[in-house]
Amino acid sequence: MSYQHDRIPNIEMILLKRKQKGLPHSVDWLATELGVSRSVVYMWIKGEKHPKATNMFHLADLLDCTLDELYPKKADIIK
């Protein structure tokens, strides 16, 4: 696994994985699961803030995927 701190998580991928797993669409549910406020989750969705590394590990567990799946590939960042 090649987790890099300078990479920004792909919120669209996080939302897609959530939908594929059939997890609740509720911001309240996600905030509760991650131990953060609803406003923090809304800031992630709007791109105003990015999840901390510990939250990304928890998200990957919740979504049953790897961290790499939640981050864009370098080629996608360059485009």
Secondary structure, 3 states (H helix, E strand, C coil): CCCCCCCCCCHHHHHHHHHHHCCCCCHHHHHHHHCCCHHHHHHHHHCCCCCCHHHHHHHHHHHCCCCHHHCCCHHHHHC
